[in-house]
Amino acid sequence: MAVHKLLVDDFEDENYALLAIHCDVEDYRLAYFLNQTLATKLARTEEDLDFIMSKASFSVFEWNNPHLQIDWHLVKNHCLVEEKETISQGLFAGSNDKTWSVHCFLPEHQSVDYFLKINNGGGIINEKGILNTIQKISKISTAYSLDITKLKSKEHLIFN
């Protein structure tokens, strides 16, 4: 009887493009600009993307086109989280002080403001054409493609 081994890498779906976007507009405005220029229909999901170990939640806009078998996800990279800190010594001992910390969706790319994941279900994605169109938006500083094979936190990009 033959023995078959399944490796975890066998289930990785690397047939998507990941674009990094640098801009200082709010997430809903960026989704609006992308919808206008790329003829997409990105809409905010009912629930934000959050992780069990982190208190952070990241806004997600998605567009699923069943006719073209294409999925687009726009994810905000930064989340500002309020943390309460109790002061244990000194004049103000016992008082609660609020501190803020920034959490990143993909920590290895902290300078990126948004990520656009395009999954074409096995087809070819015209990354250069999409990037050229995105870079023409006046509110966007820059946009470029990321090498998904070098990502350390690929598991964050699994949305379903």
C-alpha positions in Angstrom: 0.0 0.0 0.0 1.3 3.4 -1.0 1.8 6.1 1.7 0.8 9.6 0.7 2.1 12.6 2.6 0.4 16.0 2.6 2.5 19.0 3.3 1.1 22.2 4.7 2.7 24.0 1.8 0.5 22.0 -0.6 -2.5 24.1 0.5 -1.0 27.5 0.1 -2.7 29.6 -2.5 -0.1 31.9 -3.9 -2.2 32.8 -6.9 -2.9 36.4 -5.9 -1.4 39.8 -6.2 -0.6 41.9 -3.2 -0.3 45.6 -3.7 1.0 48.1 -1.1 -0.6 51.5 -1.1 0.8 54.6 0.6 -1.8 57.4 1.2 -3.1 59.5 4.0 -6.8 59.3 3.3 -9.4 57.4 5.3 -10.2 53.9 4.3 -13.7 54.6 3.0 -12.4 57.4 0.8 -9.6 55.2 -0.7 -12.2 52.5 -1.4 -14.3 55.2 -3.2 -11.4 56.4 -5.3 -10.5 52.8 -6.2 -14.1 52.1 -7.2 -14.2 55.2 -9.4 -10.9 54.5 -11.2 -10.9 50.7 -11.4 -14.6 50.2 -11.9 -14.7 47.9 -8.8 -17.4 47.7 -6.2 -15.4 47.6 -2.9 -17.8 47.6 0.1 -17.1 47.5 3.8 -17.5 44.1 5.4 -19.9 43.8 8.3 -17.1 42.7 10.6 -13.6 43.9 10.9 -10.6 41.5 10.7 -9.3 40.8 14.1 -6.9 38.3 15.7 -7.4 36.3 18.8 -4.1 37.3 20.4 -4.3 40.9 19.5 -6.8 43.6 20.6 -6.5 45.2 17.1 -9.1 45.1 14.4 -8.5 46.1 10.8 -11.1 47.5 8.5 -11.7 45.4 5.3 -13.4 46.3 2.1 -14.2 43.5 -0.4 -15.6 42.9 -3.8 -16.5 39.5 -5.1 -17.2 39.1 -8.8 -18.6 35.6 -9.4 -18.8 36.1 -13.2 -15.0 36.8 -13.4 -14.1 34.6 -10.4 -12.2 37.5 -8.9 -11.9 38.6 -5.2 -10.6 42.0 -4.1 -9.7 42.9 -0.5 -8.6 46.3 0.7 -7.2 46.1 4.2 -6.0 48.9 6.4 -2.5 48.2 7.8 -2.6 50.3 11.0 -4.9 50.1 14.0 -4.7 52.4 17.0 -5.5 50.6 20.2 -6.2 52.3 23.6 -4.7 50.5 26.5 -5.3 51.3 30.2 -2.2 51.5 32.3 -2.5 51.5 36.1 0.2 53.6 37.8 1.6 51.6 40.8 4.0 54.1 42.4 4.3 57.8 43.1 1.9 60.6 43.7 -0.8 59.3 41.3 -0.6 55.6 42.4 -3.8 53.7 41.6 -5.0 56.0 38.9 -5.6 54.7 35.4 -3.7 56.3 32.6 -4.6 55.7 28.9 -1.9 54.9 26.4 -2.2 54.3 22.7 -0.3 51.7 20.7 -0.2 51.1 16.9 -0.7 47.5 15.7 0.1 46.5 12.1 -1.7 44.0 9.9 1.6 42.9 8.3 4.3 43.9 10.8 7.1 43.4 8.3 5.7 46.3 6.2 5.0 48.9 8.9 5.3 51.9 6.5 2.5 50.7 4.2 -0.9 52.3 4.8 -3.2 49.8 2.9 -2.9 46.4 1.2 -4.9 45.4 -1.8 -5.1 41.7 -2.3 -6.4 40.5 -5.7 -7.2 36.9 -6.1 -8.1 35.9 -9.6 -8.9 32.2 -9.0 -6.2 30.8 -11.2 -6.2 33.4 -13.9 -3.7 36.0 -14.8 -3.7 39.3 -12.9 -2.7 42.5 -14.8 -0.7 44.0 -11.9 1.1 46.6 -14.0 -2.1 47.9 -15.4 -3.8 48.1 -12.0 -0.7 49.7 -10.5 -0.6 52.4 -13.2 -4.3 53.2 -12.7 -3.9 53.4 -8.9 -0.8 55.6 -9.2 -2.9 58.1 -11.2 -5.1 58.8 -8.2 -4.0 62.2 -6.8 -4.5 61.2 -3.2 -2.1 58.2 -3.4 1.6 58.8 -2.7 2.8 55.6 -4.2 1.7 52.0 -4.9 3.8 49.0 -5.7 3.6 45.2 -5.8 4.9 43.0 -3.0 6.6 39.7 -3.3 4.3 37.3 -1.5 6.9 34.6 -1.3 8.9 36.7 1.1 6.1 37.5 3.5 6.5 36.2 7.1 2.9 36.5 8.1 1.0 35.0 5.1 -1.6 33.6 7.4 -3.0 37.1 7.9 -4.0 37.2 4.2 -6.4 34.3 4.5 -9.8 35.9 4.7 -12.3 33.0 4.2 
